[in-house]
Amino acid sequence: MIIRNFICLKSLLILSLIGLVTITLAKDRARDLGIPFEGIPGELNAITDVAGVEVGYASVIKDLDSLLGQKDTARTGVTAVFPRGNESDDPVYSAWFSLNGNGEMTGTAWIEESGFLEGPVMITNTHSVGTVHEAVIRWKLQKGTISRTWSLPVVAETWDGYLNNINGFHIQKEHVFEAMDNAQSGTIAEGNVGGGTGMVCFEFKGGTGTASRIMKTGAGTFTAGVLVQANFGRRHQLVIAGVPVGKSLVEDAPYTDTKDLYEESGSLIAVVATDAPLLPVQLKRMAKRVSLGMARTGATSGNGSGDLFIAFSTANINASSPVTGIAEIQSLSNSHISGLFSAVAMATEEAIINALVAAESIEGRKSRRIVSLPHERLRELLKKHGRLLE
């Protein structure tokens, strides 16, 4: 890790001197700290390892003086996940699952009915769902990608009201357009970015995280990728690599402060992508396995949690609108699907920890401060329990 950062810093200095480019040092991810995980990740260890998937963000971080002389604080954003990229209007087979429904994910009634996801999955804060919903329709109208006279966008949320003035309605149409227009494949940002900008996870700074797994089955090798918006958990619950680190990292835990240890009320939104040819009923089974990855981090999904998960498959192109009117589709046999269930659980766990590792301490509404996961103390705890990869 030290050598890698030195090389990056050296490149930064040289390129800055000759005036060609500005480089931001890459953030650490969980594996960079020596945290062990099961399974084989894809090349990027991200949801974008599934070919065609693109992710875009818009982050809104502002401190504004209102007309009354009071501070109006924005720590929020929007995330867009396109199954086939933002230039495609070809729906994908999809399904969703609610582990605990104190939250919102619009458009799911039609997904349940039709088995198709038509457009991107958008993620934002709780009180901006309506704005994002309308903006997605406007964006699609401008792009000419609405094939019917109606559209039912999928917009999910988690609550960022501890750090963000959620009633300030800081998310505007232009932010939604920015996230959608800038969606890309390849390496994507994590931590305080997009819809995850103001989120809190295990009372550390949380936010956006991603991971992937390559899984060999009897029918071929497939990829499963997960992107999460992590905003859940109480400090004492946090488990990393099987070690109950949250019981030792007790400082700066504003929600519990050693009390109300089990009144967990946060949320997790997860998007699961795979290139395996799966039907909606199989994708619902995939979405359910996010719960197992979440549990590996110590969470129990409280009454106040909005833990909503959606899964889609990029296989079976043009399945929704075959030229002949009869779709010829492929489906992985259920006898070969168990490995993909494991892939989702493993990728979800790592995506959540990646969100924690990448996130940075931040001050927000009412001068509240949420600290980041302390990397070196975490490494010490893992080493103490024989769980650190040197």
N, C-alpha and C positions, 0 to 999 in steps of 0.2 A: 504493500500500500504506500509506503514512504517513497519507494523508487518511482512508482507510477505518478504520484503527485509532483515529484521533483521534475520528471520529464515534462508533465503538462505545464508546470510553472515556467520551465526553461523555454518551451515553445511560445508561451504567452509573452515573455520578455523580448525574445528575438523578433517576433512578428510585430509587437508594438513599436519597437525601435525603427523598423523599416516602414511602418505606417500602412501595412496591408490590411490588417484585420484585428478585431477585438475578440478574444476568446474568454469565455467564462469556464472556470474549472468545473469539471464534472463532479456532481455530488456523489458521496458514498452511497452504496446500496448495501443491503443486509449482508450479502456474501463478501463484500469488501472488508467487513468487520470480523470475518471469520465465523459467522453464524452458519451452522450446518443445516442443510435442508435435504429432504428426500427427493429422489427423482432426477430426471435429466431435463434441464431447461432448454428452450430454443436458443437460437443464436443471440437474440436480443433479450431473452428472458422477459418478454412483454407480450401483451395481447396482440401487438402488431407482428408477432411471429406467424400469426395466421394470415396467409396471403390475402391481400385485398383490404384488410381492416385499416382504417385511418382514424386518428384521434386528433382533436383540436381543442384548444383552450382559449378562454378569455378570463383574465384575472383583474379584479377591481379592488385596488388598495389606495384609499384616499382618506384624508382628514380634512373635513370641510367645516367652516364656520357658518352656522345657520343664521337666519334673520334675527333670532332672539339672542345671538351671541353664544349659543351653545355649540359644542363640538358634535358634528355628525360624522360618524366613523363608518367607513366601508371596508370590510375584509371579506370579500365574497367573489363569486365568479360563475363560469359556465364551462361545462365539459361536453364535447360532442364525440360520439363513437359511431362511425359509419361502417357497416358490415362489408360493403363492397366499394368503399371510397365515395367521396362526395360528388362524383360525376355520374354515379350509377343510380337508376331508379328501379332496379330489379329486386323485388322483395326476397327475403330469406326465410326458411323455416325457423320457427322460434317458439319459445314457451317461457312462462314466468312462474315464480314461486314466492309466496309470502311466508317467511318464518315467523314474523310478528308484524302485524299490519298497522302499527301506529305511524303511518307514513303515506306517501303517495307515489304512484307510478301510473301515469295516465296511459290510455291506449291499450291497456291490458285486456279489457273485455273483448276487443276485436282480435287480439292475438289469441286469446283462449278459444274464440269462435272459429277463426279462419286458419290458425296455425302459421300465420305469416307476420313478420315484422316489416313494415313498409317505411323505410327511412331510417334516420339515425336514432340512437338512444342518447337523450340529453340528460345531464345531471346538473342541478343547481341547488339553491337554498329553498327552504320551505315556502317562503312567501313570494317567491319569484316564479313559481311554476306557471302561473297564468301568462306572465309576460313572455316566458320562453316558448310556451305552447303556441301563442299567436305569432311570435317572430319566426318560428320554424315554418309555419304555413306561408307566411309572407316570403320567406327565403325560397321555398319550393315553388311558389308561384312565379317569382322572378327567374328561377332557373328552368321553369317549364317542366318540372318533374312530378307534378300531380296529374296522374292519369285519369282520375275520376273528378267528380264535382265536389268531393269532400276529402278531408284528410284528418287522421286521428294520430297526431304525433305522440311519441313515447317520451315523457318527461318525468324524471324521478328527482327526489330531493332528500336532503338531510338538513338539520337545523344548525345554523351558525350564529345564533343570537347571543351567545356569550361574548364573542369577539366583534360581531358585526351588528350594526343597527339594521336589523332585519326588516323593520318597518320604514326604513328610509327608501325602499324600492330602488336600490342603486343599479340593479340589472336592467339594462335598456336594450332595445332592439339591436342597436349597433354591436353590443357585446355578444349577443347570440350569433349575429352574422359573422363577427370576427372568429368565433370558435369554429363555426361551420366552414367558413372560407379557408381557414388556415389548417384544416385537418390534414394530417400527413401520415405516411407509414414510417417505418424506421424507428429510431430511438425516440422515446417520448419522455417528457418531464414528469417528475413525481414530487410529492410533498405539498408545499403551499402553492398550489397552482389550480387554475380552473375552478370548478365547483368545490374543490377541496381547500381553497384558500383560507377559509375561516374555521375549518373543522378541528375537533378535538378528539383524540383517541386514547383511552386509558389515562385520561387527564394529562397526557403529553400532547404536544402539537401533532395533529394527524393530518388527514387530507387524502391525496391521490396516490395510489400505488398500483403496480402491475407486476405480473410474472407469467411464466408459461411452462408447459411441460410437453416433452415429446414422448409419445406412448406407442410402443409396438404391440399390435394385436394380431390375432390369427388371420385377420383380413387385410393387414397392411399397417403402415406407420402413420400416425396422425398427430396433430398438434392441438392442444387446448390452451387457450390464453385467458387470463382474468384481469379485469381492471376494477378497482374498488374505490369508492369514496368512503373513507373510514372515519366515523364520528360516533364511537361507541365505547363502552367499557369503563370500569372503575379501576383505579391504580392497582389495588391489591390483587386483582384478577389476572393481571398480565403475565402470560407465560411465553417465553421465547426459547425455542429449541428444547422444550420440555422442562425448562428451569423457571420456577416461580419468581421471576426477577422483580415483579411489582411489589412483593412483600418487603423487599429491601430498598427499593427506590421510592421512599415514602414522602420525600420533600416535594413542596410545590404541587400539591394535589388539591386544587381549589374546590372540587365538587364534594369530596368526602371529608377531607381534613380529619381522618381517622374515625369518622362517623358515617352512618347510613351506607355501609359498605355494599349492601346488596340492592340498593334502589337504583339500579342501572336504567338509564332512560335514553341512551344514544341510539344511533342508527348506522346501518351499513347498506349501501347500494353496491351491487356487484353485477358486472357484465361479463358473461362467459361467451367466448367465441371458439369455434372449432371448425376444422376443415373436414372432419369426419362426416360422412353422409348419414344424417340422423333425421328421423321424423319428429314432429312436435311432441308426441308422447315420450319419446326418448330424451328430447331436450329438456323437458320438465324434470325428468329424473336427474339430468346433469345439473340443472339449476338447484335442485334440492341439496346436492353435495357441497355447495358453497357453505351450507350450515356446518358441515364437518370441519372445513378449513377454519371457519370463524371460531369454532369450539376449541381448536388446537391452540388458539391464542389466549384462551381462558374465559372468553365471553359466554354469557348464559342467555342473552336476548331477553331483556326485561320488558315489563308491561308497556313502558314508554318507548320501546324501540320500533323503528321502522326499518325492518330488515327484509328488503325486497330484492330479488335476484332475477335476472333475465338471461337466457341463453339462446344462441342462434348458431346455425350452421351455414357456412359459405358454399357448401356443395349444392348440387342440383340446381344449376343455373337455369333460369327461365321456367322453373317449376310452376310459378303462379300464372304464367301466360303462355302456354305452349301454342305454337303455330297451328297445330292440328286440333287443339282443344282437349287433347288427351296427354297428360304429363307422363313421361317415362322417367321414373326416378329410381335412385339407388338408396338402399338403407342398410346400415351395418346391422348384422345379426345381434340380437340381445346376448347371445352366448359369447360375444367378443367385446362387450361394452364395459365390463367391470374395470378394466385398466383406465378407461377414460374417466370413470367416476373418481378413481384415485387421483388422476391428473388434476381434476378440478379442485379436490380438497387440498392437495399439495400446493398448487399454484395460488389458491386463495390465501392460505396461511402466509406464504412468502410475500404476496402482494400487500397484505396488511402490514407486515413487518417492514417492507420496503417503504411504505408510506410513512411509518414512524421514523425510520432511519433518515430519510431524505428531508423530512420536515424541519423547519427552523423555528426557533423561539420567536414569538411575535407579541406585540402589545396592541390591544384593540379597544373596543368600546369601554367607556368608564375607566380607562387606564388599566384594564385587566390585562394580565400577562400570562401567557401559557408557554412553558418552557419545552424545549425539544428533548427527546430521549438522549441521555448522556452516554455517548458512545464508549468512552473509556471505562466508565463504571460498569457498563453492560458487559464489556469484554472481561473485566475482572470477575464478575459473577459467573459468567459462562466458563471461564478457566477454572474457577474454584470447584465447579461441578463437573469438570472434565468434558465440557461440551464446546470448547473453543477450538476452531481449526487454525493452527498456527501457520 
